[in-house]
Amino acid sequence: MNNMKNIKKAVIAMGLCLGFASCNDFFEVYPLNEIVLEKYYTEENDIKSVVNSCYAGMENPDFINRVAAWGEIRSDNLSEGSGVANDETQVLRENILPNTKYADWSSIYTVINRCNIVLYYAPLVYERDPNYTESEMRANIAEVKAIRALCYFYLVRTFRNVPFVVDASIDDKQVYKVPASSFDVILDYLIADLESIREDAVRKYPLEVDNTSRFTRYSISALLADLYLWKGDYDNCIAHCDRVIDFKKEHYEEELELRGNSLDIALFNEIPLIQEQRTGATWSGNSTSQIFGEGNSFESIFELNYVDDQSQANTYVSNYYGSSSTTIGQFSATPFLYENAATGANTLFKRTDCRYLGFMTASGTLYGISKYAASMVQFNTPTATGTTAPTVSSSRRSRNFANWIVYRLSDVVLMKAEALVQQVSANESDSTFNATQNMQTALRLVGATYNRANNLGKNSADTLKYSEHASTVATMESLVLAERQRELMFEGKRWFDLLRMARRQGNNQELINHVIKKQKSNTNAIRIRLTSIDGLYFPYSEKELKLNTELKQNPAYKTDETSTITE
């Protein structure tokens, strides 16, 4: 049984806390009964049960429905689908108010507090239980610090400045009215915290599924690479990307030795990726089916692992991307992503690109999202000629247990490409800096995912030409951004990519030009609303402002009753 999914241990822990009204109360972000807790935390399994509950908290529908939507719903990837609810409709139309459910962050802070509980009690249990070794304690601490960092990373990218709490709520005397800390202060703390514990994390777990569903040294490096990318520290971003890529290359060599010619992983510009079309096959859809249909694939670095015999389901995918009975969920792919791809006239996808076929499906005037919602997709490999898209055969999930990928190899490869391009921009005045080498390497990294999607093997000539894409920083930035959209669409990444670009550029115009494409009305008002950097972040919820009087509302949502916040 997968330890990550073993919620029973967490339930036992909750049941032992006799002073609580219900099991759910045990881990809420409220003061806990210190006497009961002190008596409970006596052995290794007590700590491990709470570590498991941290992962379980991220799989909770309230958690996944927030973080997945925060990274996608405001982007140019999503439009209104079938039976879309009012909250989602308003956010899709950029009519965001403090009473939207997407301003509610309580499920994220619940997980943060569980992590803080582990950090408080693990050293005490280490002193009490001789079977709980120092290395096990340090590994548990590394895991929950990574989970906590990921939670705060979602929060700051969504709200910018948020209350930053690193102490567990274990004492009735604690004060919980906390002012917001700034984006940059929190980012710097998370980086330093993760760097201090990365080597304490497990390198490889005995159970293979745990290597993708629990934090390891390499998934922590993926998170650090992302944090450094947002900080603008491109040297360290690249260093952590290389740690992940090198680890996956080692993994590939192990798989190659074990499986030989039956291995459906190949090197694309020296990056090992699952082939879209298996060797000898005439059909495509293999990589999409393995990565998003089956889950826990070779390319996965960290994903939330839903098990169909557990009570929690991934309702984000079933509600918003569709289920076995609904090709169209509450969200539809924005038409420009799919339209005219079959004729070769689409601005984002070439006709030979398998991703528009594997990730989306046409259904009348709407475009359903197949990524995650389908357990398998298969289609004839698209060719460079013709005007009709190949027929896609797919199996929609009968149960709502799609895994949710947080980091995978393609994401890390494209992070490195972005960082390499930004290094060129940052070193324009340095005549000793080898800009050409950076641009060539970045182009080859983009080419890895691009070639895989277009079924170009290691012996094929790249169709991405240096003269077209890498001759200037601007053209290469556009290529990386477009490839991240093609490769990572619907994975909770696109809005954050656009936001990172806007922060780096110091203005929102390019972001606005992207996201306005999906709007059907009120485009001038939306442009004005998004011109301010404040407007790119969500408001604090009305409920939270009442509970925490130290919080001051984002000025983009300011009313006469609220004050402004500062960066």
Secondary structure, 3 states (H helix, E strand, C coil): CCHHHCHHHHHHHHHHCCCCCCHHHHHCCCCCCHHHHHHHCCCHHHHHHHHHHHHHHHHCHHHHHHHHHHCCCCCCCEEECCCCCHHHHHHHCCCCCCCCHHHCCHHHHHHHHHHHHHHHHHHHHHHHCCCCCHHHHHHHHHHHHHHHHHHHHHHHHHHCCEECCCCCCCCCCCCCCCCEECHHHHHHHHHHHHHHHHHHCCCCCCCCCHHHHCCCHHHHHHHHHHHHHHHCCHHHHHHHHHHHHHHHHHHHHHHHHHHHHHCCEEEECCEEEECCCCCCCCEECHHHHHHHHHCCCCCEEEEECCCCCCCCCCHHHHHHHCECCECCCCEEECHHHCCCCCCCCCCCCCCCCCHHHHHEEEECCEEEECCCCEEEEEEECCCCCCCCCCCEEEEECCCCCCCEEEEEHHHHHHHHHHHHHHHHHHCCCCCCCCHHHHHHHHHHHHHHHHHHHCCCCCCCCCCCCHHHHCCCHHHHHHHHHHHHHHHHCCCCCHHHHHHHHHHHHCCCHHHHHHHHHHCCCCHHHHHHHHHCHHHHCCCCCHHHHHHCCCCCCCHHHCCCCCCCCCC
